[in-house]
Amino acid sequence: MSNDSVTNTLAQETVGTGRIALVGNPNAGKSSLFNLMTGLNQKVGNYPGVTVDKKVGTLYLPSGRSVQVVDLPGTYSIFPRSSDERVVANQLLNPKQDPFQAVVVVADATNLERNLLLCTQLIDLGLPLVLVLNMVDLVQKRNISLDAEKLQKELGSIPVVQMNARQGLGLNELKTVLDGVVNAPLIQFYDAVAAAPEAVAEVKHQLDCSNYYQAYLLLHYGDSLDFLSDEEKRLLIDCQTQFAFDTETLQVEETTHRYQRIDQILETVLTTPKSEPSAFTEKLDRWVTHKVLGYLIFFGLLLLIFQAIFAWAAAPMDLIDLMFGKLGSWISETLPEGPLTDLLAEGIVPGIGGIVIFIPQIAILFAFITILEESGYMARVVFLMDRLMRKVGLNGRSVVPLISGLACAIPAIMATRGIDDWKDRLITIFVTPFMSCSARLPVYVILIGLVVPEETYLGIFNLAGLVLMGMYLLGFFMAISSAWIMKKLVRVKSQGFLIMELPTYRWPRWGNVGITVIEKSKAFVFEAGKIILAVSIVLWVLASYGPGDAMQQAEEQVQLEAGQSEDMDVKIASARLQESYAGQFGKWIEPAIRPLGYDWKIGIALITSFAAREVFVGTISTLYSIGDTENESTIKSRLQNEINLETGGPRFTPAVAFSLLVFYAFAMQCMSTLAIVKQETRSWKWPLLQLLYMTIMAYGAALLVYQLMS
């Protein structure tokens, strides 16, 4: 094959499998645009070597070809200070990876001064750029005059597309631009050679950089970039020393120069009315960020969410429970008798049903969280809670991970990368798992439903919802209490500051809400489902078989003693379960958990749920389905009918249920979280200490609750 043929083939492959990067400041609407461009044709992974989320989707262009869209983390500049910013720098500065066909810079059209800083840096890098001016609807509402054509000329003739990503306006124009050839800008904003001529020239020559500004950035932040070898990093350090390259001074000079140029441009393209453009936002903020009313509004919204989780999800949960009950009965009645049928009917179906039943509640939880984020209110919550965080000694930035922990501890711990001080970050990582994540929700719901009466107060407040809210507040209280204790122990003298932008209020984009709910629910079911399926199969085997003929002897003994009693089948099933491998293991650990009011069955569920908290419900479902003749009975009814053989009363009394609730509120029962903590701290020391501390707290608190309520 000739060289020309090879070149043409590679060119065709590039066209067919091109990559487009989305970059922009936080709150500029980048995620809305990504969802608009890709819909459900997206997946989430991790960037190589880091745990920052990598969102990739497919965009179909007017010509019929498809391109891959990579949603890079939000950043204010190309300076790689935080982990998220380093991801952006590694993606855009790395000459060793396939170049992006285009880089789409998403800018908030109502705040161009701040947003254009990143854009001018990317222009100087010589990247093929498209500037998206998002939120043009707000520009019009505020009577701001914006000359997009003049702005395009001032920025080196890069394509400028005006959009309202929340409503889909401008998408076709953006697709048309991306379907063509996107060229590099024809302008330079900052003269890197003039700033440090010898050093920049030397680095450009030695590292074969594409332009001088890239060499300038490598000199600044080469030690933070993963694609550079140790030898290349040493070369950069030598150049800094040899040519007296003052990173801090030069960065201030560059930033000042860029803002001066941006201000000059905006004077010619923008006309802003003298009236206050955000009067509504400021009026509303006086209420929602008030030092007293703000907390009342926040807790009122929490109360609404937890009431909805119980009230709105009841009907779909009952339907799902009925469907899985009938499925188990159908399998038992239709398939031939044997171990495989028993495994399906008594192991796999109850185990998976025990997690699928909670999809409505998980969906409601994530829907509310997404609406609060989309509307701009969640940023106010972070600002509001910062006041409380400082009183317990935490860095203001710790609020973001703690609030994120309500959904899942794993991304919440990843979010601690925005905390500059290492000790503050470490303490935040340590206490974040106390926040009640969505994995705890199934455990809370089933146990609260067991012992809390179906009563309402004032005609609207469901008692179960109030108790559920109390569990979330308990986790939050333990998190900040543990942070206060750790602050005293580590004696951090430095103090962090929370610097964040409060976006204007806006209606949620319901498409974004829907996509988020679907993706989060899928992740909850499939990620937990894989574990539950494996655990259910193992548990069924351990509960269906035992050493020697012990199970057969137990069955014969029951038949001999009980004769032909009506509950013969239940007694036989219970006797066989006790003599199974699972029963033997449960009895082995029972002495350690008996002071908490737990029996060996609950003990097995505690152990298996250390893989993931959700497994508790699946384990209970599997254990109490072994030998159950009424497959359509719900999990709740199975637990209600479970008898304490010592007392003759119900096994799950209020004392036992609340003891379990407190145990699960405090215990570290998530191997994935431990793995992330190890990865973030680069040591097994902290996750093991975290596991030990949280287990001791959980055991002690559960013991106290049971003893006081018994």
C-alpha positions in Angstrom: 0.0 0.0 0.0 1.4 3.4 -0.9 2.0 6.2 1.5 -0.9 8.2 0.0 -3.2 5.3 0.5 -2.2 4.9 4.1 -2.7 8.6 4.6 -6.2 8.5 3.0 -7.2 5.5 5.1 -6.1 7.1 8.3 -7.9 10.3 7.4 -11.1 8.4 6.7 -10.8 6.6 10.1 -10.3 10.0 11.8 -13.4 11.4 10.2 -15.4 8.4 11.2 -14.1 8.2 14.8 -13.3 11.8 15.6 -13.3 13.2 19.1 -14.8 16.4 20.3 -13.9 17.9 23.8 -16.4 19.9 25.8 -14.7 22.4 28.2 -16.0 25.3 30.2 -16.3 26.9 33.6 -18.5 25.3 36.3 -22.2 26.4 36.0 -21.7 27.4 32.4 -24.2 24.7 31.2 -21.6 22.2 29.9 -23.4 19.2 31.3 -26.7 20.4 29.8 -25.1 20.7 26.4 -23.4 17.3 26.8 -26.8 15.7 27.5 -28.4 17.6 24.7 -25.8 16.5 22.2 -25.6 12.8 23.3 -28.9 12.0 24.9 -28.8 8.5 26.3 -25.9 7.6 24.0 -23.3 8.1 26.8 -21.3 6.2 29.3 -19.4 7.0 32.5 -15.9 5.7 33.3 -12.7 7.0 34.8 -9.7 8.7 33.2 -6.6 6.5 33.1 -4.8 6.6 36.4 -7.4 8.8 38.2 -10.8 8.4 39.7 -12.4 11.6 38.1 -15.5 10.7 36.2 -15.1 10.5 32.5 -18.3 11.1 30.6 -18.2 10.1 26.9 -21.1 10.1 24.4 -21.9 9.8 20.8 -23.1 12.8 18.6 -24.6 12.2 15.2 -23.9 14.9 12.7 -26.0 16.1 9.7 -23.7 14.3 7.3 -24.6 11.0 9.0 -21.2 10.4 10.6 -20.8 10.1 14.3 -18.2 11.6 16.6 -17.3 10.9 20.2 -18.0 13.7 22.7 -15.8 13.9 25.8 -17.2 16.0 28.6 -14.1 17.3 30.5 -14.4 18.4 34.1 -15.4 22.1 34.7 -12.4 24.4 35.1 -11.8 28.2 35.3 -8.4 28.0 33.5 -5.9 25.7 32.0 -3.7 26.0 35.1 -3.7 22.5 36.6 -4.0 23.1 40.3 -6.8 20.7 41.4 -7.2 17.1 40.3 -10.1 18.0 37.9 -8.0 20.8 36.3 -5.1 18.4 35.9 -7.4 16.1 33.9 -8.3 18.9 31.6 -4.6 19.9 31.2 -3.5 16.3 30.6 -6.2 15.9 27.9 -5.5 19.2 26.0 -1.7 19.5 26.4 -0.7 15.9 25.7 0.9 15.6 22.2 1.1 11.8 22.7 -2.6 11.2 22.3 -4.9 11.6 19.3 -5.8 15.2 18.9 -9.4 16.4 19.3 -11.2 17.2 16.0 -12.6 20.2 17.8 -12.7 21.7 21.3 -16.1 23.2 22.2 -15.7 26.0 24.8 -19.0 26.5 26.7 -19.3 30.0 28.1 -22.0 31.6 30.2 -23.1 34.5 28.0 -24.1 36.5 31.0 -20.6 36.4 32.5 -18.2 36.5 29.6 -15.4 38.3 31.4 -14.8 35.3 33.6 -15.6 32.6 31.0 -13.3 34.1 28.3 -10.2 33.6 30.4 -10.1 29.9 29.6 -11.1 30.5 26.0 -8.1 32.9 25.4 -5.7 30.3 26.9 -7.0 27.6 24.5 -6.7 30.1 21.6 -3.1 30.6 22.4 -2.6 26.8 22.4 -3.7 26.8 18.8 -6.5 24.3 19.3 -9.4 24.0 16.8 -12.1 25.9 18.8 -15.8 26.5 18.7 -17.2 29.0 21.3 -20.7 28.3 22.5 -22.4 31.3 24.1 -24.9 29.5 26.3 -27.9 31.0 28.2 -28.6 33.6 25.5 -32.2 33.6 26.8 -30.9 35.2 30.0 -28.9 37.8 28.0 -32.2 38.8 26.3 -34.1 38.9 29.5 -31.5 41.2 31.1 -31.6 43.5 28.0 -27.9 42.9 27.3 -26.8 43.6 23.8 -24.2 41.1 22.5 -22.6 41.3 19.1 -21.6 37.7 18.4 -20.2 38.5 14.9 -17.8 41.1 16.3 -16.8 38.8 19.1 -16.0 36.1 16.6 -13.6 38.5 14.8 -12.0 39.7 18.0 -11.3 36.0 18.9 -9.5 35.1 15.7 -12.5 34.2 13.6 -13.3 31.0 15.6 -16.9 29.9 15.1 -19.3 31.4 17.7 -22.6 29.7 18.3 -25.4 31.2 20.4 -27.4 28.6 22.3 -29.9 27.9 25.0 -28.8 24.3 25.9 -31.6 23.9 28.4 -34.2 24.2 25.6 -32.1 22.8 22.7 -31.9 26.1 20.8 -28.9 26.4 18.6 -28.1 22.7 18.5 -28.5 22.3 14.8 -26.2 25.2 14.1 -23.5 23.7 16.4 -23.8 20.3 14.7 -23.4 22.0 11.3 -20.2 23.8 12.5 -18.8 20.5 13.9 -19.6 18.7 10.7 -17.2 20.9 8.8 -13.5 21.6 9.3 -12.8 23.5 12.5 -9.5 25.5 12.1 -7.2 26.9 14.8 -7.6 30.6 15.7 -5.6 33.2 13.9 -4.7 35.4 16.9 -2.5 35.4 20.0 -3.5 36.9 23.3 -0.4 36.4 25.4 3.2 36.5 24.2 4.8 33.6 26.1 8.2 34.2 24.4 8.4 37.7 25.6 7.6 36.5 29.2 10.5 34.1 29.3 12.3 33.9 26.0 15.3 31.6 26.8 13.3 29.1 28.9 10.3 28.9 26.6 12.5 28.4 23.5 14.6 25.7 25.2 11.5 23.7 26.3 9.9 24.0 22.9 13.0 22.7 21.3 13.7 19.9 23.8 10.1 18.6 24.2 9.0 19.3 20.6 6.1 21.4 21.6 3.5 22.5 19.0 3.8 26.1 20.0 5.4 28.5 22.5 2.5 28.8 24.8 2.4 25.0 25.3 6.1 25.1 26.2 5.3 28.0 28.6 2.6 25.9 30.4 4.8 22.9 30.6 7.4 25.1 32.4 4.7 26.2 34.8 3.1 22.9 35.6 5.1 20.1 34.1 5.3 18.3 37.5 1.5 18.0 37.5 1.2 16.4 34.1 1.0 12.7 33.9 2.1 12.3 30.2 5.6 13.7 30.9 8.3 11.2 31.8 10.6 11.7 34.9 13.4 12.7 32.6 11.2 15.3 30.9 10.1 16.7 34.3 13.8 16.9 35.4 14.5 18.9 32.3 11.8 21.3 33.1 13.0 21.8 36.6 16.5 22.4 35.3 15.2 25.1 32.9 13.3 26.8 35.7 16.5 27.0 37.7 18.8 27.9 34.9 16.7 30.7 33.5 15.2 31.9 36.9 11.6 31.1 35.8 9.3 32.7 38.4 6.1 30.7 38.1 4.0 32.7 40.6 4.9 36.2 39.3 4.5 35.2 35.6 1.1 33.6 36.3 -0.2 36.8 37.9 1.2 38.9 35.0 -0.5 36.6 32.5 -3.8 36.6 34.2 -3.8 40.4 34.5 -2.9 40.8 30.9 -5.6 38.5 29.7 -8.3 40.2 31.7 -7.2 43.6 30.3 -7.5 42.2 26.8 -10.9 40.6 27.6 -12.2 43.9 29.0 -11.2 45.7 25.9 -13.0 43.2 23.7 -16.2 43.2 25.8 -16.3 47.0 25.6 -16.8 46.7 21.9 -19.2 43.7 21.8 -21.3 44.2 25.0 -23.8 46.8 26.1 -25.1 46.2 29.6 -28.1 48.2 31.0 -27.5 50.1 34.2 -30.4 48.4 36.0 -29.7 45.5 38.2 -29.9 42.3 36.0 -30.3 39.8 38.8 -32.9 41.5 41.0 -35.1 38.3 41.3 -32.1 36.2 42.2 -31.0 38.6 44.9 -34.5 38.9 46.4 -34.8 35.2 46.6 -31.3 34.8 48.0 -32.3 37.1 50.9 -34.7 34.3 52.0 -32.9 31.1 51.1 -29.5 32.2 52.4 -30.8 33.9 55.5 -29.1 32.7 58.7 -32.4 31.5 60.2 -35.0 31.2 57.4 -32.4 29.6 55.1 -32.1 26.6 57.4 -35.8 26.3 57.9 -36.4 26.3 54.1 -33.7 23.7 53.6 -35.0 21.4 56.3 -38.5 21.9 54.9 -37.3 20.7 51.5 -35.7 17.7 53.1 -38.9 16.9 54.9 -40.8 17.1 51.5 -38.2 14.8 49.9 -38.5 12.1 52.6 -42.3 12.3 52.7 -42.3 11.8 49.0 -40.0 8.8 49.2 -42.6 7.0 51.3 -45.8 8.4 49.9 -45.2 8.6 46.2 -43.3 5.3 45.9 -45.8 3.1 47.7 -47.9 2.1 44.6 -45.1 1.2 42.2 -43.2 -0.6 45.0 -46.3 -2.7 45.8 -46.6 -3.5 42.1 -43.0 -4.6 41.7 -43.3 -6.7 44.9 -46.4 -8.4 43.6 -44.7 -9.1 40.2 -41.6 -10.7 41.8 -43.8 -12.7 44.1 -45.9 -14.1 41.2 -42.7 -14.8 39.3 -41.3 -16.9 42.1 -44.6 -18.8 42.4 -44.7 -19.3 38.6 -41.2 -20.7 38.6 -42.0 -23.1 41.4 -45.2 -24.3 39.8 -44.0 -24.5 36.2 -40.5 -25.8 36.2 -39.7 -29.3 37.2 -38.6 -29.9 40.8 -34.9 -29.8 41.5 -32.0 -27.7 42.7 -32.1 -25.3 39.7 -35.8 -24.5 40.3 -35.2 -23.9 44.0 -32.2 -21.7 43.2 -34.3 -19.5 40.9 -37.4 -19.4 43.0 -35.8 -19.1 46.5 -32.4 -17.6 45.7 -32.1 -15.4 42.6 -35.7 -14.0 42.2 -36.1 -12.9 45.9 -32.5 -11.5 45.9 -32.9 -9.4 42.8 -36.5 -8.5 43.7 -35.2 -7.2 47.0 -33.2 -4.5 45.2 -35.5 -3.8 42.2 -38.3 -3.0 44.5 -36.5 0.2 45.7 -36.1 1.7 42.2 -39.1 4.1 42.7 -37.6 5.5 45.9 -34.1 5.7 44.5 -35.5 7.5 41.4 -37.4 10.0 43.6 -34.3 10.7 45.7 -32.2 11.4 42.6 -34.9 13.4 40.9 -35.1 15.8 43.8 -31.3 16.1 44.1 -31.0 16.8 40.3 -33.8 19.4 40.4 -32.1 21.2 43.3 -28.8 21.2 41.4 -30.4 22.3 38.1 -32.4 25.1 39.6 -29.3 26.6 41.3 -30.6 26.0 44.8 -27.9 23.3 45.7 -25.2 26.0 45.4 -27.1 28.0 48.0 -27.2 24.9 50.3 -23.4 24.6 50.1 -23.1 28.4 50.9 -25.6 28.1 53.7 -24.0 25.0 55.3 -20.5 26.6 55.1 -21.4 28.6 58.2 -22.1 25.5 60.2 -19.0 23.7 58.8 -16.7 26.4 60.0 -18.0 26.1 63.6 -16.8 22.4 63.7 -13.5 23.3 62.2 -14.0 22.0 58.6 -12.9 23.6 55.5 -15.8 25.4 53.7 -15.1 23.3 50.6 -16.0 20.2 52.7 -19.6 21.0 52.3 -19.6 19.9 48.6 -18.5 16.3 49.4 -20.8 16.0 52.4 -23.9 17.1 50.4 -22.8 14.8 47.5 -22.6 11.9 50.1 -26.4 11.9 50.2 -26.3 10.2 46.8 -23.1 8.1 47.0 -19.9 8.3 49.1 -17.7 7.3 46.1 -18.1 10.5 43.9 -18.4 12.5 47.2 -14.9 11.4 48.2 -13.6 12.2 44.7 -15.0 15.7 45.2 -12.6 16.3 48.0 -9.9 17.0 45.5 -11.1 20.6 45.4 -9.8 21.0 49.0 -6.3 22.4 48.9 -5.2 21.6 52.4 -4.3 18.0 52.7 -5.3 17.5 56.4 -8.7 19.2 55.8 -9.2 16.9 52.8 -8.2 13.8 54.7 -10.7 14.6 57.5 -13.5 15.2 55.0 -12.7 11.9 53.3 -12.8 10.2 56.7 -16.2 11.5 57.8 -18.1 11.6 54.4 -19.2 7.9 54.6 -21.3 8.8 57.7 -23.7 10.7 55.3 -26.6 8.5 54.5 -26.2 7.5 50.9 -28.8 6.0 48.6 -27.4 2.4 49.4 -28.7 2.8 52.9 -32.2 3.8 51.8 -33.5 0.2 51.1 -32.3 -0.8 54.6 -33.9 2.2 56.2 -37.2 1.8 54.3 -37.7 -1.9 55.1 -36.8 -1.5 58.8 -38.8 1.6 59.3 -41.8 0.0 57.6 -41.6 -2.9 60.0 -41.9 -1.0 63.3 -43.1 2.5 62.6 -46.9 2.8 62.5 -48.6 4.2 59.4 -49.7 7.4 61.0 -49.8 11.0 59.9 -49.5 14.2 61.9 -51.5 17.4 61.0 -52.9 15.3 58.1 -49.8 15.7 55.9 -46.7 14.5 57.8 -46.1 10.8 57.5 -44.5 9.3 60.7 -42.3 7.0 58.6 -41.0 9.9 56.6 -40.2 11.8 59.8 -38.2 8.9 61.1 -36.4 8.5 57.7 -35.4 12.2 57.8 -34.2 11.6 61.4 -31.8 8.9 60.1 -30.3 11.2 57.5 -29.9 14.0 60.2 -28.3 11.4 62.5 -25.7 10.6 59.8 -25.0 14.3 59.3 -24.6 14.9 63.0 -22.2 12.0 63.3 -20.2 13.3 60.4 -19.7 16.8 61.8 -19.1 15.4 65.3 -16.4 13.1 64.0 -14.8 16.0 62.1 -14.7 18.1 65.2 -13.0 15.3 67.2 -10.5 14.7 64.4 -9.7 18.4 64.1 -8.8 18.4 67.8 -6.6 15.4 67.3 -4.7 16.5 64.1 -4.6 20.1 65.2 -4.9 21.7 61.8 -3.7 25.4 62.0 -4.5 26.3 58.5 -8.0 27.5 57.5 -9.6 26.9 54.1 -11.9 29.3 52.3 -15.0 28.5 50.2 -14.9 30.4 46.9 -17.8 29.6 44.6 -20.2 31.1 42.2 -23.9 31.3 43.0 -25.7 30.8 39.7 -28.9 32.5 38.8 -32.1 30.6 39.5 -33.6 28.9 36.5 -36.1 26.2 35.7 -34.6 22.7 35.6 -34.2 21.2 32.2 -36.5 18.2 32.6 -34.5 16.2 30.0 -31.4 16.5 32.1 -33.4 15.4 35.2 -34.8 12.4 33.3 -31.4 11.3 32.0 -29.9 11.6 35.4 -32.6 9.6 37.1 -32.4 6.9 34.5 -28.6 6.7 34.6 -28.4 6.7 38.4 -31.2 4.1 38.8 -29.5 1.9 36.2 -26.2 2.2 38.0 -27.8 1.4 41.3 -29.6 -1.7 40.0 -26.8 -3.1 37.8 -23.8 -2.3 40.0 -25.6 -3.6 43.2 -27.4 -6.3 41.2 -24.1 -7.9 40.2 -23.1 -8.3 43.8 -26.6 -9.3 44.9 -26.9 -12.0 42.3 -23.5 -13.5 43.3 -24.3 -13.2 47.0 -27.8 -14.7 46.5 -26.5 -17.7 44.6 -23.8 -18.3 47.3 -26.2 -17.8 50.1 -28.8 -20.2 48.6 -26.1 -22.9 48.3 -24.9 -22.3 51.8 -28.5 -22.3 53.2 -29.6 -25.3 51.2 -26.8 -27.7 51.9 -25.0 -28.6 55.1 -22.2 -30.9 56.5 -22.9 -34.6 56.3 -26.5 -35.6 56.8 -27.1 -33.0 59.6 -30.0 -31.3 57.7 -31.7 -34.6 57.0 -31.4 -35.6 60.6 -32.9 -32.3 61.7 -35.8 -32.8 59.4 -36.5 -36.3 60.7 -36.3 -35.0 64.3 -38.9 -32.3 63.6 -41.2 -34.9 62.0 -40.8 -37.2 64.9 -41.6 -34.4 67.5 -44.2 -32.4 65.7 -46.2 -35.1 64.2 -48.6 -33.7 61.6 -48.9 -30.1 62.9 -50.1 -27.4 60.6 -46.8 -25.5 60.7 -44.8 -28.6 59.9 -43.3 -27.2 56.7 -42.2 -24.0 58.4 -40.6 -26.0 61.3 -38.8 -28.3 58.9 -37.5 -25.3 56.8 -36.2 -23.6 60.0 -34.5 -26.8 61.3 -32.8 -27.5 58.0 -31.6 -23.8 57.7 -30.1 -24.0 61.2 -28.0 -27.0 60.3 -26.9 -25.7 56.9 -23.5 -24.2 56.2 -25.0 -20.7 56.5 -26.7 -21.6 59.8 -23.4 -23.0 61.2 -21.6 -19.8 60.2 -24.3 -17.6 61.6 -24.3 -19.5 64.9 -20.5 -19.0 65.1 -20.8 -15.2 65.1 -24.0 -15.1 67.0 -22.4 -14.6 70.5 -20.8 -11.4 69.3 -24.1 -9.9 68.0 -26.5 -11.3 70.6 -26.1 -8.2 72.9 -27.5 -6.2 70.0 -30.6 -8.3 69.8 -29.6 -10.0 66.6 -29.8 -13.7 65.8 -27.6 -15.8 63.4 -29.8 -14.9 60.4 -29.3 -11.2 60.9 -25.6 -11.9 61.5 -25.3 -13.5 58.1 -26.9 -10.4 56.5 -24.5 -8.1 58.4 -21.5 -10.0 57.1 -22.7 -10.2 53.5 -23.7 -6.5 53.4 -20.1 -5.5 54.0 -19.8 -6.0 50.3 -22.5 -3.3 49.8 -25.2 -2.1 52.2 -28.0 -2.9 49.7 -27.1 -6.6 50.0 -28.8 -6.7 53.4 -32.2 -6.7 51.9 -31.3 -9.3 49.3 -29.7 -11.5 51.9 -32.8 -11.3 54.2 -35.0 -12.0 51.2 -33.0 -15.1 50.3 -32.7 -16.4 53.8 -36.4 -16.1 54.6 -37.4 -17.6 51.2 -35.6 -20.9 51.9 -38.4 -23.4 52.3 -41.1 -20.7 52.3 -44.3 -22.2 51.0 -45.9 -18.8 50.3 -43.6 -17.3 47.7 -45.9 -14.3 47.2 -45.4 -13.0 50.7 -43.5 -9.7 50.8 -40.2 -9.1 52.5 -42.0 -7.0 55.1 -44.5 -9.8 55.9 -41.7 -12.4 56.1 -39.8 -10.2 58.6 -43.0 -9.5 60.6 -43.8 -13.2 60.8 -40.2 -14.2 61.9 -40.4 -15.6 65.5 -37.8 -15.2 68.3 -37.6 -18.8 69.5 -36.4 -17.8 72.9 -39.3 -15.4 73.7 -42.0 -16.6 71.3 -42.6 -13.1 70.2 -41.6 -11.3 67.0 -37.9 -11.3 66.1 -38.0 -7.8 64.7 -39.1 -5.7 67.7 -38.8 -1.9 67.7 -35.6 -2.4 69.8 -34.0 -4.7 67.2 -35.2 -2.6 64.2 -33.8 0.7 65.6 -30.6 -1.0 66.7 -30.1 -2.2 63.1 -31.0 1.2 61.8 -28.3 2.9 63.9 -25.8 0.2 63.0 -26.3 0.7 59.3 -26.3 4.5 59.8 -22.8 4.4 61.2 -21.1 1.2 59.8 -18.7 1.3 56.9 -20.3 -1.4 54.8 -19.0 -0.6 51.3 -15.9 -2.2 49.9 -16.0 0.2 46.9 -15.8 3.2 49.3 -12.8 1.7 51.1 -11.1 1.1 47.7 -11.7 4.8 46.7 -10.4 6.0 50.1 -7.2 3.9 49.6 -6.8 5.3 46.1 -7.3 8.9 47.2 -5.0 8.7 50.2 -2.6 6.3 48.5 -2.4 4.2 51.7 -4.3 1.4 53.3 -3.7 3.1 56.7 -6.7 5.4 56.4 -9.3 3.1 55.0 -8.5 0.5 57.7 -8.7 3.1 60.4 -11.9 4.3 58.9 -13.3 0.8 58.9 -12.3 0.2 62.5 -13.6 3.5 63.7 -17.0 3.3 62.0 -17.5 -0.4 63.0 -16.8 0.4 66.7 -19.1 3.4 66.5 -21.8 1.3 64.8 -21.6 -1.6 67.3 -21.5 0.8 70.4 -24.4 2.9 69.2 -26.5 -0.2 68.2 -25.8 -1.8 71.6 -26.8 1.3 73.5 -30.1 1.7 71.5 -31.1 -2.0 72.0 -30.3 -2.0 75.7 -32.2 1.2 76.3 -35.3 0.1 74.3 -35.5 -3.5 75.5 
